[in-house]
Amino acid sequence: MTRRVPEIVVDLLLIAVAVVWGASFLAAKELTGEVGVAPAVALRFIIAAAALGIVCFIRRERMPRGRGLAIAALLGCSQAAVIGLETAGVHLTTATNAGLLISLALVFTPVLESIAARSWLPRSYFVAAVAAVVGVALLVSDGGLRTPTVGDALVIAAAVVRAVHVTASARLTRERHDSTLAVVLVQLVVCAVTSSAVAGADLPAAAARLTASGWANLLFLGLLCSVFAFVVQLWAVRRTSATRASILMGTEPVWALAVGVAIGGEAVGLPGLAGAALIIGASYAGQAIERRHRRGPAPASAPSARPAIAETAPR
């Protein structure tokens, strides 16, 4: 028997994911500068898979089988694509451009979820989502935008694939009883195998030349940005909607800025502060609109007018 988890707990954990992902831009940029993009992604997933594997072994988690295993493996492929594209993009563009472009997942996700559910969100939600993107533009353009690069295109692709991944996670896992930890472990193993294949022979040499700061960045990316974030993302999206999860995790650029100011010593002007305030305000407004829409009564003659949301899921 499972207990209903308060929405505030789900929201806070999703915001925590946004915090660590916001900090991941600086860590990923430093790590890729030290060992390269492909080895950095592969080492991150190897660390993550090993750590979660130990947890699952201690807890004796039951691994998914059959259709559940296939779904987990598929989501692992999409997750690997998201991180691979995002890491390559951040390496080739500025953090300013990357922070703006990855937020486009805020717009892509509700569109995809509405199509999948055959029930469009209220027009006011899209106003809030666009307002959040405008806020990101103000936030990250404080120092000026550069001409679009190949890195920018890669980050846009990462935003598209992230929206697909979040939506697919919600739709494919909601009615299943597979352990969240076990599903994420399968995803991480798939990510580790595919990214290691891409890194190839460079992987051992890259691991050997890691410095102390490189190991710190690697452990942060592997344990917090991968294990913690992926587990919370899947756990939370099975208790809410992909759109709600996306707009909460869409505060990621605000936290990226906070890390830049606290650790990188970056200065923030009035446009940046205004953008941060707009993102937070639009996020709160958007989740309120989405919550009302999700809880609103469905017509008796059309029970499938809106997606059923599982408030609890077996552990």
DAZIPE-V430564 format. One record per residue. N is the residue number from 1. RES is the residue in one letter. SS is DSSP state (@ for helix, = for strand, . for the rest). Layout:
BEGIN
N:RES:SS / N:RES:SS
END
This chain:
BEGIN
1:M:. / 2:T:. / 3:R:. / 4:R:. / 5:V:. / 6:P:. / 7:E:@ / 8:I:@ / 9:V:@ / 10:V:@ / 11:D:@ / 12:L:@ / 13:L:@ / 14:L:@ / 15:I:@ / 16:A:@ / 17:V:@ / 18:A:@ / 19:V:@ / 20:V:@ / 21:W:@ / 22:G:@ / 23:A:@ / 24:S:@ / 25:F:@ / 26:L:@ / 27:A:@ / 28:A:@ / 29:K:@ / 30:E:@ / 31:L:@ / 32:T:@ / 33:G:@ / 34:E:@ / 35:V:@ / 36:G:. / 37:V:@ / 38:A:@ / 39:P:@ / 40:A:@ / 41:V:@ / 42:A:@ / 43:L:@ / 44:R:@ / 45:F:@ / 46:I:@ / 47:I:@ / 48:A:@ / 49:A:@ / 50:A:@ / 51:A:@ / 52:L:@ / 53:G:@ / 54:I:@ / 55:V:@ / 56:C:@ / 57:F:@ / 58:I:@ / 59:R:@ / 60:R:. / 61:E:. / 62:R:. / 63:M:. / 64:P:. / 65:R:. / 66:G:. / 67:R:@ / 68:G:@ / 69:L:@ / 70:A:@ / 71:I:@ / 72:A:@ / 73:A:@ / 74:L:@ / 75:L:@ / 76:G:@ / 77:C:@ / 78:S:@ / 79:Q:@ / 80:A:@ / 81:A:@ / 82:V:@ / 83:I:@ / 84:G:@ / 85:L:@ / 86:E:@ / 87:T:@ / 88:A:@ / 89:G:@ / 90:V:@ / 91:H:@ / 92:L:@ / 93:T:. / 94:T:. / 95:A:@ / 96:T:@ / 97:N:@ / 98:A:@ / 99:G:@ / 100:L:@ / 101:L:@ / 102:I:@ / 103:S:. / 104:L:. / 105:A:@ / 106:L:@ / 107:V:@ / 108:F:@ / 109:T:@ / 110:P:@ / 111:V:@ / 112:L:@ / 113:E:@ / 114:S:@ / 115:I:@ / 116:A:@ / 117:A:@ / 118:R:. / 119:S:. / 120:W:. / 121:L:. / 122:P:. / 123:R:@ / 124:S:@ / 125:Y:@ / 126:F:@ / 127:V:@ / 128:A:@ / 129:A:@ / 130:V:@ / 131:A:@ / 132:A:@ / 133:V:@ / 134:V:@ / 135:G:@ / 136:V:@ / 137:A:@ / 138:L:@ / 139:L:@ / 140:V:@ / 141:S:@ / 142:D:@ / 143:G:@ / 144:G:. / 145:L:. / 146:R:. / 147:T:. / 148:P:. / 149:T:. / 150:V:@ / 151:G:@ / 152:D:@ / 153:A:@ / 154:L:@ / 155:V:@ / 156:I:@ / 157:A:@ / 158:A:@ / 159:A:@ / 160:V:@ / 161:V:@ / 162:R:@ / 163:A:@ / 164:V:@ / 165:H:@ / 166:V:@ / 167:T:@ / 168:A:@ / 169:S:@ / 170:A:@ / 171:R:@ / 172:L:@ / 173:T:@ / 174:R:. / 175:E:. / 176:R:. / 177:H:. / 178:D:. / 179:S:. / 180:T:@ / 181:L:@ / 182:A:@ / 183:V:@ / 184:V:@ / 185:L:@ / 186:V:@ / 187:Q:@ / 188:L:@ / 189:V:@ / 190:V:@ / 191:C:@ / 192:A:@ / 193:V:@ / 194:T:@ / 195:S:@ / 196:S:@ / 197:A:@ / 198:V:@ / 199:A:@ / 200:G:. / 201:A:. / 202:D:@ / 203:L:@ / 204:P:@ / 205:A:@ / 206:A:@ / 207:A:@ / 208:A:@ / 209:R:. / 210:L:. / 211:T:. / 212:A:@ / 213:S:@ / 214:G:@ / 215:W:@ / 216:A:@ / 217:N:@ / 218:L:@ / 219:L:@ / 220:F:@ / 221:L:@ / 222:G:@ / 223:L:@ / 224:L:@ / 225:C:@ / 226:S:@ / 227:V:@ / 228:F:@ / 229:A:@ / 230:F:@ / 231:V:@ / 232:V:@ / 233:Q:@ / 234:L:@ / 235:W:@ / 236:A:@ / 237:V:@ / 238:R:. / 239:R:. / 240:T:. / 241:S:. / 242:A:@ / 243:T:@ / 244:R:@ / 245:A:@ / 246:S:@ / 247:I:@ / 248:L:@ / 249:M:@ / 250:G:. / 251:T:. / 252:E:@ / 253:P:@ / 254:V:@ / 255:W:@ / 256:A:@ / 257:L:@ / 258:A:@ / 259:V:@ / 260:G:@ / 261:V:@ / 262:A:@ / 263:I:. / 264:G:. / 265:G:. / 266:E:. / 267:A:. / 268:V:. / 269:G:. / 270:L:@ / 271:P:@ / 272:G:@ / 273:L:@ / 274:A:@ / 275:G:@ / 276:A:@ / 277:A:@ / 278:L:@ / 279:I:@ / 280:I:@ / 281:G:@ / 282:A:@ / 283:S:@ / 284:Y:@ / 285:A:@ / 286:G:@ / 287:Q:@ / 288:A:@ / 289:I:@ / 290:E:@ / 291:R:@ / 292:R:@ / 293:H:@ / 294:R:@ / 295:R:@ / 296:G:. / 297:P:. / 298:A:. / 299:P:. / 300:A:. / 301:S:. / 302:A:. / 303:P:. / 304:S:. / 305:A:. / 306:R:. / 307:P:. / 308:A:. / 309:I:. / 310:A:. / 311:E:. / 312:T:. / 313:A:. / 314:P:. / 315:R:.
END
